[in-house]
Amino acid sequence: MKRLSRKEEKKLFNLGYLDLLEGNPCPGKWQLPQMISKSKTCPDYIALYSQPGDYSHTPNAAVCFAQYDNVIDGLNGIFNAIKYERMACLEKFRRRFKDVTFIIIPDYSQYGGGPNWVNAGNLGKGRIVGLWFQKVMRKIVIPLITFPDLEWLDEVLIGLMKCDIVAFHTKCYVRNSAERKILIKAVIKTVDTLPLLKTIVVYDVCGKDDAVDSIFLYAREKNIRVVVPDNMLKCRNCNRSKKRMIDQ
């Protein structure tokens, strides 16, 4: 069978994102697109995707997609707009994010024991969206370290070797001791694997920083800057925590 041109591939397979991958390595078993992310500045606030009114909370605010897939994805989501080259839909997203400084790559769902092709596909979707924000929107894109289980982490990190800033979120990890141990191992693996890593940005909603301090202790011991920006839920929970202490 003859080799298809890029134009033919895009048309036959609905691969509107092929131009984003031009000259972009896709290393590893699952060929996840490589991301290059470097920044001397950090987000000082994190807004959720569904809170566009919060995007301009500060000049250095970041947008995080740490929500269910039915909120951040779907027929009219960013990935499908890119894949099917839905120009009107893409223009809507350009307007929505035009004043945002930082984008944290979307966390499309993966889960341990799930089909590998689903998990790999969702990891790849996040990278494609990250490349669109980086190459088309010229945003500072921060890769999110997300994985279905620890066995996947090596493959996830292969394409992030040229990043000096990455993100984690502590959602679902803090209150479950087993999950917290997994996250601690992931932090250690990430710090020991990425040679250029200088900064970790954490999306955390806890009212106290005790759990974050313990989870990212190894990173700080290795002189990695760990930044935990404010966000709407964290501010609310911190205020509640302070009120409980006053009332006691």
Secondary structure in CASP SS format (residue, H / E / C, confidence):
PFRMAT SS
TARGET T0000
AUTHOR 0000-0000-0000
METHOD secondary structure of the structure
MODEL  1
M C 1.00
K C 1.00
R C 1.00
L C 1.00
S C 1.00
R H 1.00
K H 1.00
E H 1.00
E H 1.00
K H 1.00
K H 1.00
L H 1.00
F H 1.00
N C 1.00
L C 1.00
G C 1.00
Y C 1.00
L H 1.00
D H 1.00
L H 1.00
L H 1.00
E C 1.00
G C 1.00
N C 1.00
P C 1.00
C C 1.00
P C 1.00
G C 1.00
K C 1.00
W C 1.00
Q C 1.00
L C 1.00
P C 1.00
Q C 1.00
M C 1.00
I C 1.00
S C 1.00
K C 1.00
S C 1.00
K C 1.00
T C 1.00
C C 1.00
P C 1.00
D C 1.00
Y E 1.00
I E 1.00
A E 1.00
L E 1.00
Y C 1.00
S C 1.00
Q C 1.00
P H 1.00
G H 1.00
D H 1.00
Y C 1.00
S C 1.00
H C 1.00
T C 1.00
P C 1.00
N C 1.00
A E 1.00
A E 1.00
V E 1.00
C E 1.00
F C 1.00
A C 1.00
Q C 1.00
Y C 1.00
D H 1.00
N H 1.00
V H 1.00
I H 1.00
D C 1.00
G C 1.00
L C 1.00
N C 1.00
G C 1.00
I H 1.00
F H 1.00
N H 1.00
A H 1.00
I H 1.00
K H 1.00
Y C 1.00
E C 1.00
R C 1.00
M H 1.00
A H 1.00
C H 1.00
L H 1.00
E H 1.00
K H 1.00
F H 1.00
R H 1.00
R H 1.00
R H 1.00
F H 1.00
K C 1.00
D C 1.00
V C 1.00
T C 1.00
F E 1.00
I E 1.00
I E 1.00
I C 1.00
P C 1.00
D C 1.00
Y C 1.00
S C 1.00
Q C 1.00
Y C 1.00
G C 1.00
G C 1.00
G C 1.00
P C 1.00
N H 1.00
W H 1.00
V H 1.00
N H 1.00
A H 1.00
G H 1.00
N H 1.00
L H 1.00
G H 1.00
K H 1.00
G H 1.00
R H 1.00
I H 1.00
V H 1.00
G H 1.00
L H 1.00
W H 1.00
F H 1.00
Q H 1.00
K H 1.00
V C 1.00
M C 1.00
R C 1.00
K C 1.00
I E 1.00
V E 1.00
I E 1.00
P C 1.00
L E 1.00
I C 1.00
T C 1.00
F C 1.00
P C 1.00
D C 1.00
L H 1.00
E H 1.00
W H 1.00
L H 1.00
D H 1.00
E H 1.00
V H 1.00
L H 1.00
I H 1.00
G C 1.00
L C 1.00
M C 1.00
K C 1.00
C C 1.00
D C 1.00
I E 1.00
V E 1.00
A E 1.00
F E 1.00
H E 1.00
T C 1.00
K C 1.00
C C 1.00
Y C 1.00
V C 1.00
R C 1.00
N C 1.00
S H 1.00
A H 1.00
E H 1.00
R H 1.00
K H 1.00
I H 1.00
L H 1.00
I H 1.00
K H 1.00
A H 1.00
V H 1.00
I H 1.00
K H 1.00
T H 1.00
V H 1.00
D H 1.00
T H 1.00
L C 1.00
P C 1.00
L C 1.00
L C 1.00
K C 1.00
T E 1.00
I E 1.00
V E 1.00
V E 1.00
Y E 1.00
D C 1.00
V C 1.00
C C 1.00
G C 1.00
K C 1.00
D C 1.00
D H 1.00
A H 1.00
V H 1.00
D H 1.00
S H 1.00
I H 1.00
F C 1.00
L H 1.00
Y H 1.00
A H 1.00
R H 1.00
E H 1.00
K C 1.00
N C 1.00
I C 1.00
R E 1.00
V E 1.00
V E 1.00
V C 1.00
P C 1.00
D E 1.00
N E 1.00
M H 1.00
L H 1.00
K H 1.00
C H 1.00
R H 1.00
N H 1.00
C H 1.00
N H 1.00
R H 1.00
S H 1.00
K H 1.00
K H 1.00
R H 1.00
M H 1.00
I H 1.00
D H 1.00
Q C 1.00
END
